[in-house]
Amino acid sequence: MMEPLLSIRDCSKTFHNEGHKDISLLEDINLDLYPDEIVGLVGRAGSGKSSLLRIAAGLIPPTSGSIYWKDQALHGPTPHIGIVLQSFALFPWLSVAENVMLGLQAQRFPPPECETRAQRMIDLIGLGGYENAMPHELSKSMLLRASLARSLVMGPGGSAA
C-alpha cells in the first residue's frame, strides 16, 4: 500500500472567543491524502473547511492532534504544501506573470528561471496571452487560474516545476 503524503490524526481546532463561549470548529478529524489523488472538501459555511486546510498547510496549529507530511511531523509552514482558497489573493498592482513568479522569487530562483517557469505554468493553465494583464482586467475564472498557477508553479513536493 502506498504511503500517504499528508496524514491528519485526531485533529481538533477550538477558537477562543473573548467574553463568549469558545468555538469548537473541528473535532477528531482523521484524513490521509495520497499521491495523484484529487480531494474536495464540502460543507456548510463556517464548518471549518478553510481552517482544516490552513492546519494541513502548517499555517495555524491544531488545538489537538497531529499533522504529518511524508511521515514527518509538521509543526509550521512548509514549502511542500500550497493552498488556494476562495479569495484569489492576487496583488492588484502586479501582472499575472508577476503574481505567478512571487513564490519562485521568494525562494531566490534566478530571474530568467522565474520567467521561464512562470510562462510555462501560465500557458499550461490556459492564460497564455494574459501574462501582462492586471488582476482587475481578468474574469473570475481567469483570476482563479492565475491563483492556481501561482501555487502550482512551485511544483509537486514544493520544488519548483
C-alpha positions as CSV (number, residue, x, y, z in Angstrom):
1,M,0.0,0.0,0.0
2,M,1.2,3.5,-0.9
3,E,2.2,5.8,2.0
4,P,0.1,8.9,2.4
5,L,1.7,12.3,1.5
6,L,-0.3,14.0,4.2
7,S,-1.9,12.5,7.3
8,I,-4.1,14.3,9.7
9,R,-4.6,12.4,13.0
10,D,-7.2,13.2,15.7
11,C,-7.2,16.9,14.7
12,S,-9.4,19.4,16.6
13,K,-9.5,23.1,16.5
14,T,-11.1,25.4,19.1
15,F,-11.1,29.2,18.8
16,H,-11.1,31.3,21.9
17,N,-13.8,33.9,21.8
18,E,-13.3,36.8,24.3
19,G,-16.2,37.1,26.6
20,H,-18.1,34.3,24.9
21,K,-18.1,30.5,24.8
22,D,-15.1,29.0,22.9
23,I,-16.0,27.8,19.4
24,S,-15.1,24.1,18.7
25,L,-14.8,24.1,14.9
26,L,-13.1,20.8,14.2
27,E,-13.3,17.6,16.3
28,D,-11.2,14.4,15.9
29,I,-10.6,14.8,12.1
30,N,-8.6,11.9,10.5
31,L,-7.6,12.1,6.9
32,D,-5.0,10.6,4.6
33,L,-4.1,12.2,1.2
34,Y,-2.2,10.1,-1.3
35,P,-0.1,11.0,-4.4
36,D,-2.2,11.7,-7.5
37,E,-5.4,11.9,-5.5
38,I,-7.9,14.8,-6.0
39,V,-9.9,15.6,-2.9
40,G,-12.6,18.1,-2.4
41,L,-13.8,19.5,1.0
42,V,-17.5,20.2,1.0
43,G,-19.5,21.6,3.9
44,R,-21.7,24.4,5.1
45,A,-20.3,27.9,5.6
46,G,-18.4,28.1,8.9
47,S,-17.9,24.3,9.2
48,G,-14.1,24.5,9.3
49,K,-13.0,23.7,5.7
50,S,-10.6,26.6,5.4
51,S,-9.3,26.1,8.9
52,L,-8.6,22.4,8.1
53,L,-6.7,23.5,5.0
54,R,-4.7,26.1,7.0
55,I,-3.8,23.5,9.6
56,A,-2.8,20.9,6.9
57,A,-0.5,23.5,5.4
58,G,1.1,24.3,8.7
59,L,-0.3,27.9,8.7
60,I,-2.2,27.5,12.0
61,P,-1.7,24.9,14.7
62,P,-4.4,22.4,15.6
63,T,-5.7,22.7,19.2
64,S,-5.0,18.9,19.4
65,G,-3.9,16.2,17.1
66,S,-1.0,15.8,14.7
67,I,-0.2,16.6,11.1
68,Y,2.3,14.5,9.1
69,W,3.9,15.2,5.8
70,K,5.5,12.0,4.4
71,D,5.6,10.6,8.0
72,Q,7.4,13.6,9.4
73,A,5.5,15.7,12.0
74,L,4.5,19.1,10.6
75,H,4.9,22.0,13.1
76,G,4.7,25.0,10.9
77,P,4.5,26.2,7.3
78,T,6.2,24.0,4.7
79,P,7.1,24.7,1.0
80,H,5.7,21.3,0.2
81,I,2.1,22.3,0.6
82,G,0.3,25.1,-1.3
83,I,-3.3,26.1,-0.9
84,V,-5.7,28.2,-2.9
85,L,-8.7,29.5,-1.0
86,Q,-11.9,31.3,-2.1
87,S,-10.2,34.6,-2.2
88,F,-7.7,34.8,-5.1
89,A,-5.3,36.9,-3.0
90,L,-3.5,38.3,-6.1
91,F,-1.6,41.5,-5.7
92,P,-3.6,44.1,-7.7
93,W,-0.5,46.1,-8.6
94,L,1.3,43.1,-10.1
95,S,0.6,41.5,-13.5
96,V,-0.4,37.9,-13.9
97,A,3.2,36.9,-14.6
98,E,4.5,38.9,-11.6
99,N,1.9,37.3,-9.3
100,V,2.8,33.8,-10.6
101,M,6.5,34.4,-10.0
102,L,6.2,35.5,-6.4
103,G,6.9,32.1,-4.8
104,L,9.9,31.5,-7.1
105,Q,11.3,34.9,-6.3
106,A,10.8,34.3,-2.6
107,Q,12.9,31.2,-2.9
108,R,15.5,33.2,-4.8
109,F,15.4,31.5,-8.2
110,P,17.3,33.4,-10.8
111,P,15.1,35.9,-12.7
112,P,15.4,34.1,-16.1
113,E,14.3,30.8,-14.5
114,C,11.4,32.5,-12.7
115,E,10.2,34.0,-16.0
116,T,10.6,30.6,-17.9
117,R,8.8,28.6,-15.2
118,A,6.0,31.2,-14.8
119,Q,5.4,31.4,-18.5
120,R,5.3,27.6,-18.8
121,M,2.7,27.4,-16.0
122,I,0.7,30.4,-17.4
123,D,0.5,28.6,-20.8
124,L,-0.4,25.2,-19.1
125,I,-3.2,26.8,-17.0
126,G,-4.7,28.5,-20.1
127,L,-3.7,32.1,-19.5
128,G,-1.2,32.4,-22.4
129,G,-1.5,35.9,-23.8
130,Y,-2.6,37.4,-20.5
131,E,0.9,37.5,-18.8
132,N,0.9,41.3,-18.6
133,A,-2.8,41.7,-17.7
134,M,-3.6,43.1,-14.3
135,P,-6.0,41.3,-11.9
136,H,-8.8,43.9,-12.4
137,E,-8.7,43.1,-16.1
138,L,-9.5,39.4,-15.6
139,S,-12.7,37.4,-15.3
140,K,-13.3,35.4,-12.1
141,S,-12.3,32.2,-13.8
142,M,-9.1,33.8,-15.0
143,L,-8.4,35.1,-11.5
144,L,-8.8,31.6,-10.2
145,R,-6.4,30.3,-12.9
146,A,-3.8,32.9,-12.0
147,S,-4.1,32.0,-8.3
148,L,-3.8,28.3,-9.2
149,A,-0.8,29.0,-11.4
150,R,1.0,30.8,-8.5
151,S,0.5,27.8,-6.3
152,L,1.3,25.1,-8.9
153,V,4.4,26.8,-10.3
154,M,6.2,25.7,-7.2
155,G,5.8,22.1,-8.4
156,P,5.0,18.8,-6.6
157,G,6.6,18.4,-3.2
158,G,7.5,22.0,-3.0
159,S,10.2,22.0,-5.6
160,A,9.6,24.4,-8.5
161,A,8.1,22.9,-11.6
